[in-house]
Amino acid sequence: MPALRYRSRTYKRTFRRTPGGKTVLHYKKKKPKKHHCAECGKLLHGVPRGRPYQIRKLSKSKKRPNRPFGGYLCPECTRRFYKEQARNLGQSPE
């Protein structure tokens, strides 16, 4: 019987063959969901999926796109944000 914490489906179960020929069950935490845009909810590309201990091992350039709002907003929403900012700069406050 597996330990109590492994009985839920929180853990992914994988079968591994040992050198002795036995098949054993290994329990592994599941991968997190893919990252989504904070504005429109679209999937973000260039942001890796992984548990925090896996992401920590990556270099900074591999963790997220190297641009403003990279890993937070999709490119379309980022463009829209900058256009709105530029349009608002030209207006005088009344």
PyMOL commands that set and color helices and strands:
alter all, ss='L'
color gray80, all
select helices_A, chain A and resi 4-6+52-56+60-63+75-90
alter helices_A, ss='H'
color red, helices_A
select strands_A, chain A and resi 11-17+23-29
alter strands_A, ss='S'
color yellow, strands_A
deselect
rebuild
show_as cartoon
